[in-house]
Amino acid sequence: MSEKPTLLIATANAGKLREMRALLNLDGLRLVSLADLEALHKIEEGSDYAENARRKAASFARITGNWTVADDSGLEVDALGGAPGPHSARIAGEHASDTDRRRMLLGLVQPHPRPWTARFRCTMALASPEGSVDLGVGVCEGEVVPAEAGSGGFGYDPIFLVAGRGQTMAELSEADKNRVSHRARAVQALLPTLVLRLNLHGPTAPIDPPAR
């Protein structure tokens, strides 16, 4: 019996890792994390989502010798000209908490009239140890709201009202979030390539189409 192919999920974010494990729950695939391989190290930031995701995936694939998936994502607020975008995780400083980032963002949008329309965007990269990289992109539309709601998710989820749902991302169940989120849609976009490259079976959960 042949050994299962291994896929490294290249993130140190516990929330992302949990979501990615659920989204990539494919027959015949062994998932490992950076902690499993003791492969944590700093990757220099690029200028946009695609460059960041590509750098992370390619670097860890080369270092560990495993196929690797990595993403870069951010919240784009129309009133802020699309900011914070790729800088979403660092809007309040390198070592700020999720609460700090949400407070900073709400301070920035407060002078602007509502609704504060926005979207989460994610670019997912799949890299081989030999250096090939494939990309998938996912978007989830919605708006920023002034009061936090929900205890699930992480990051900006408690202040992001999902279009067509009437709930913040943090109010959704894990199963619902993994049907509508930007990360789920990026995985869905990349999945046919991943299945082909690693000779796997198809996805285990459906993804809802984006709300308009």
SEDODO-229633 format. One record per residue (C-alpha): residue number from 1; residue in three letters; y, z negated, x negated. Coordinates in pm, whole numbers. Each point is the difference from the previous one (the first is absolute). Layout:
BEGIN
{n = NUM	res = ALA	north = Y	up = Z	east = X}
...
//
This chain:
BEGIN
{n = 1	res = MET	north = 0	up = 0	east = 0}
{n = 2	res = SER	north = 337	up = 102	east = -147}
{n = 3	res = GLU	north = 266	up = -265	east = -57}
{n = 4	res = LYS	north = 294	up = -12	east = 241}
{n = 5	res = PRO	north = 322	up = 150	east = -135}
{n = 6	res = THR	north = 267	up = -258	east = -80}
{n = 7	res = LEU	north = 360	up = 20	east = 120}
{n = 8	res = LEU	north = 264	up = -230	east = -150}
{n = 9	res = ILE	north = 278	up = -111	east = 237}
{n = 10	res = ALA	north = 292	up = -37	east = -238}
{n = 11	res = THR	north = 221	up = -266	east = 156}
{n = 12	res = ALA	north = 74	up = -363	east = -77}
{n = 13	res = ASN	north = 137	up = -53	east = 352}
{n = 14	res = ALA	north = -253	up = -200	east = 203}
{n = 15	res = GLY	north = 119	up = 142	east = 333}
{n = 16	res = LYS	north = -26	up = 360	east = -120}
{n = 17	res = LEU	north = -342	up = -67	east = -149}
{n = 18	res = ARG	north = -130	up = -142	east = 328}
{n = 19	res = GLU	north = 127	up = 302	east = 193}
{n = 20	res = MET	north = -134	up = 250	east = -252}
{n = 21	res = ARG	north = -345	up = -158	east = 3}
{n = 22	res = ALA	north = -11	up = 41	east = 378}
{n = 23	res = LEU	north = 137	up = 357	east = -6}
{n = 24	res = LEU	north = -241	up = 113	east = -273}
{n = 25	res = ASN	north = -309	up = -159	east = 147}
{n = 26	res = LEU	north = -216	up = 309	east = -55}
{n = 27	res = ASP	north = -375	up = 29	east = -19}
{n = 28	res = GLY	north = -124	up = 33	east = -356}
{n = 29	res = LEU	north = 323	up = -116	east = -167}
{n = 30	res = ARG	north = 41	up = -310	east = -217}
{n = 31	res = LEU	north = 353	up = -139	east = 5}
{n = 32	res = VAL	north = 138	up = -211	east = -284}
{n = 33	res = SER	north = 340	up = -156	east = -65}
{n = 34	res = LEU	north = 215	up = -48	east = -307}
{n = 35	res = ALA	north = -107	up = -365	east = -7}
{n = 36	res = ASP	north = -368	up = 103	east = 4}
{n = 37	res = LEU	north = 53	up = 209	east = -313}
{n = 38	res = GLU	north = 260	up = -229	east = -160}
{n = 39	res = ALA	north = 220	up = 310	east = -30}
{n = 40	res = LEU	north = 339	up = -144	east = 95}
{n = 41	res = HIS	north = 289	up = 143	east = -199}
{n = 42	res = LYS	north = 353	up = 120	east = 65}
{n = 43	res = ILE	north = 54	up = 367	east = 85}
{n = 44	res = GLU	north = 348	up = 137	east = -65}
{n = 45	res = GLU	north = 175	up = 95	east = 323}
{n = 46	res = GLY	north = 75	up = 363	east = 81}
{n = 47	res = SER	north = 281	up = 152	east = 204}
{n = 48	res = ASP	north = -175	up = 51	east = 335}
{n = 49	res = TYR	north = -312	up = -88	east = 202}
{n = 50	res = ALA	north = -211	up = 287	east = -130}
{n = 51	res = GLU	north = 79	up = -66	east = -364}
{n = 52	res = ASN	north = -66	up = -373	east = 36}
{n = 53	res = ALA	north = -333	up = 51	east = 179}
{n = 54	res = ARG	north = -106	up = 270	east = -244}
{n = 55	res = ARG	north = 83	up = -214	east = -306}
{n = 56	res = LYS	north = -187	up = -304	east = 130}
{n = 57	res = ALA	north = -311	up = 190	east = 105}
{n = 58	res = ALA	north = -22	up = 216	east = -313}
{n = 59	res = SER	north = 65	up = -289	east = -238}
{n = 60	res = PHE	north = -265	up = -230	east = 145}
{n = 61	res = ALA	north = -251	up = 284	east = 36}
{n = 62	res = ARG	north = 40	up = 79	east = -367}
{n = 63	res = ILE	north = -17	up = -366	east = -110}
{n = 64	res = THR	north = -302	up = -99	east = 211}
{n = 65	res = GLY	north = -193	up = 327	east = 13}
{n = 66	res = ASN	north = -18	up = -24	east = 382}
{n = 67	res = TRP	north = 132	up = 220	east = 277}
{n = 68	res = THR	north = 313	up = -185	east = 112}
{n = 69	res = VAL	north = 219	up = -8	east = 307}
{n = 70	res = ALA	north = 355	up = -137	east = -9}
{n = 71	res = ASP	north = 296	up = 20	east = 232}
{n = 72	res = ASP	north = 373	up = -39	east = 0}
{n = 73	res = SER	north = 176	up = -76	east = 324}
{n = 74	res = GLY	north = 334	up = -108	east = 134}
{n = 75	res = LEU	north = 223	up = -54	east = 300}
{n = 76	res = GLU	north = 266	up = 266	east = 62}
{n = 77	res = VAL	north = 288	up = -115	east = 221}
{n = 78	res = ASP	north = 222	up = 276	east = 138}
{n = 79	res = ALA	north = 313	up = -218	east = 12}
{n = 80	res = LEU	north = -43	up = -58	east = -375}
{n = 81	res = GLY	north = -46	up = 368	east = -83}
{n = 82	res = GLY	north = -377	up = -42	east = -39}
{n = 83	res = ALA	north = 21	up = -312	east = -216}
{n = 84	res = PRO	north = -169	up = -211	east = -121}
{n = 85	res = GLY	north = -277	up = 266	east = -16}
{n = 86	res = PRO	north = -194	up = -11	east = -329}
{n = 87	res = HIS	north = 197	up = -311	east = -95}
{n = 88	res = SER	north = -116	up = -198	east = 305}
{n = 89	res = ALA	north = -204	up = -248	east = -204}
{n = 90	res = ARG	north = 291	up = -69	east = -235}
{n = 91	res = ILE	north = 297	up = -4	east = 237}
{n = 92	res = ALA	north = 55	up = -374	east = -53}
{n = 93	res = GLY	north = -107	up = -16	east = -364}
{n = 94	res = GLU	north = -322	up = 24	east = -197}
{n = 95	res = HIS	north = -143	up = -339	east = 98}
{n = 96	res = ALA	north = 135	up = -30	east = 356}
{n = 97	res = SER	north = -227	up = -100	east = 287}
{n = 98	res = ASP	north = -67	up = 206	east = 314}
{n = 99	res = THR	north = 234	up = -236	east = 186}
{n = 100	res = ASP	north = 274	up = 64	east = -256}
{n = 101	res = ARG	north = -39	up = 377	east = 40}
{n = 102	res = ARG	north = 12	up = -14	east = 378}
{n = 103	res = ARG	north = 311	up = -220	east = -10}
{n = 104	res = MET	north = 169	up = 236	east = -246}
{n = 105	res = LEU	north = -79	up = 307	east = 211}
{n = 106	res = LEU	north = 129	up = -159	east = 320}
{n = 107	res = GLY	north = 322	up = -89	east = -180}
{n = 108	res = LEU	north = 44	up = 363	east = -105}
{n = 109	res = VAL	north = -55	up = 148	east = 349}
{n = 110	res = GLN	north = 201	up = -263	east = 190}
{n = 111	res = PRO	north = 335	up = 188	east = -22}
{n = 112	res = HIS	north = -158	up = 312	east = 153}
{n = 113	res = PRO	north = -50	up = 56	east = 376}
{n = 114	res = ARG	north = -351	up = -25	east = 140}
{n = 115	res = PRO	north = -256	up = 142	east = 35}
{n = 116	res = TRP	north = -79	up = -13	east = -371}
{n = 117	res = THR	north = -245	up = 288	east = 3}
{n = 118	res = ALA	north = -238	up = 6	east = -294}
{n = 119	res = ARG	north = -339	up = 103	east = -122}
{n = 120	res = PHE	north = -265	up = -121	east = -237}
{n = 121	res = ARG	north = -110	up = 274	east = -242}
{n = 122	res = CYS	north = -305	up = -9	east = -226}
{n = 123	res = THR	north = -125	up = 239	east = -267}
{n = 124	res = MET	north = -361	up = -55	east = -103}
{n = 125	res = ALA	north = -143	up = 138	east = -324}
{n = 126	res = LEU	north = -365	up = 55	east = -94}
{n = 127	res = ALA	north = -59	up = 44	east = -373}
{n = 128	res = SER	north = -310	up = 86	east = -201}
{n = 129	res = PRO	north = -71	up = -146	east = -346}
{n = 130	res = GLU	north = 56	up = 352	east = -134}
{n = 131	res = GLY	north = 355	up = 12	east = 131}
{n = 132	res = SER	north = -4	up = 201	east = 323}
{n = 133	res = VAL	north = 218	up = -146	east = 278}
{n = 134	res = ASP	north = 10	up = 75	east = 374}
{n = 135	res = LEU	north = 263	up = -134	east = 241}
{n = 136	res = GLY	north = 18	up = -93	east = 368}
{n = 137	res = VAL	north = 310	up = -104	east = 197}
{n = 138	res = GLY	north = 33	up = -214	east = 312}
{n = 139	res = VAL	north = 302	up = -101	east = 212}
{n = 140	res = CYS	north = 42	up = -259	east = 276}
{n = 141	res = GLU	north = 321	up = 22	east = 206}
{n = 142	res = GLY	north = 178	up = -297	east = 154}
{n = 143	res = GLU	north = 307	up = -218	east = -37}
{n = 144	res = VAL	north = 112	up = -313	east = -177}
{n = 145	res = VAL	north = 63	up = -294	east = 235}
{n = 146	res = PRO	north = 210	up = -312	east = -72}
{n = 147	res = ALA	north = -256	up = -265	east = 100}
{n = 148	res = GLU	north = -339	up = -38	east = -165}
{n = 149	res = ALA	north = -307	up = 21	east = 224}
{n = 150	res = GLY	north = -370	up = -30	east = -79}
{n = 151	res = SER	north = -201	up = -174	east = -267}
{n = 152	res = GLY	north = -216	up = 287	east = -125}
{n = 153	res = GLY	north = 62	up = 254	east = -272}
{n = 154	res = PHE	north = 237	up = -53	east = -290}
{n = 155	res = GLY	north = 327	up = 124	east = -145}
{n = 156	res = TYR	north = 238	up = 139	east = 263}
{n = 157	res = ASP	north = -263	up = 4	east = 277}
{n = 158	res = PRO	north = 156	up = -287	east = 206}
{n = 159	res = ILE	north = 332	up = 187	east = 40}
{n = 160	res = PHE	north = -137	up = 353	east = 48}
{n = 161	res = LEU	north = -47	up = 100	east = 365}
{n = 162	res = VAL	north = -261	up = 276	east = 18}
{n = 163	res = ALA	north = 109	up = 303	east = 204}
{n = 164	res = GLY	north = -184	up = 24	east = 332}
{n = 165	res = ARG	north = -168	up = -340	east = -39}
{n = 166	res = GLY	north = 258	up = -259	east = 103}
{n = 167	res = GLN	north = -129	up = -225	east = -278}
{n = 168	res = THR	north = 93	up = -64	east = -357}
{n = 169	res = MET	north = -249	up = 101	east = -267}
{n = 170	res = ALA	north = -71	up = -371	east = -49}
{n = 171	res = GLU	north = -93	up = -42	east = 368}
{n = 172	res = LEU	north = -268	up = 269	east = -12}
{n = 173	res = SER	north = -362	up = -95	east = -50}
{n = 174	res = GLU	north = -149	up = 103	east = -332}
{n = 175	res = ALA	north = -200	up = 272	east = 175}
{n = 176	res = ASP	north = 310	up = 136	east = 178}
{n = 177	res = LYS	north = 208	up = -5	east = -317}
{n = 178	res = ASN	north = -273	up = 195	east = -178}
{n = 179	res = ARG	north = 31	up = 268	east = 270}
{n = 180	res = VAL	north = 378	up = 51	east = -6}
{n = 181	res = SER	north = 138	up = -112	east = -335}
{n = 182	res = HIS	north = 150	up = 225	east = -265}
{n = 183	res = ARG	north = -276	up = -110	east = -239}
{n = 184	res = ALA	north = -272	up = 87	east = 251}
{n = 185	res = ARG	north = 150	up = 346	east = 48}
{n = 186	res = ALA	north = 28	up = 57	east = -375}
{n = 187	res = VAL	north = -367	up = -92	east = -41}
{n = 188	res = GLN	north = -89	up = 232	east = 289}
{n = 189	res = ALA	north = 190	up = 286	east = -168}
{n = 190	res = LEU	north = -179	up = -61	east = -330}
{n = 191	res = LEU	north = -342	up = -75	east = 144}
{n = 192	res = PRO	north = -143	up = 354	east = 18}
{n = 193	res = THR	north = 75	up = 45	east = -371}
{n = 194	res = LEU	north = -143	up = -342	east = -89}
{n = 195	res = VAL	north = -319	up = 68	east = 197}
{n = 196	res = LEU	north = -38	up = 336	east = -173}
{n = 197	res = ARG	north = 76	up = -125	east = -352}
{n = 198	res = LEU	north = -234	up = -299	east = 22}
{n = 199	res = ASN	north = -262	up = 167	east = 221}
{n = 200	res = LEU	north = 23	up = -259	east = 279}
{n = 201	res = HIS	north = -34	up = -30	east = 375}
{n = 202	res = GLY	north = 303	up = 12	east = 229}
{n = 203	res = PRO	north = 239	up = -271	east = 129}
{n = 204	res = THR	north = -113	up = -295	east = 210}
{n = 205	res = ALA	north = 314	up = -49	east = 214}
{n = 206	res = PRO	north = 235	up = 238	east = 189}
{n = 207	res = ILE	north = 371	up = 27	east = -79}
{n = 208	res = ASP	north = 255	up = 30	east = 280}
{n = 209	res = PRO	north = 245	up = 293	east = -20}
{n = 210	res = PRO	north = 358	up = -94	east = -96}
{n = 211	res = ALA	north = 230	up = -105	east = 284}
{n = 212	res = ARG	north = 309	up = 216	east = 49}
//
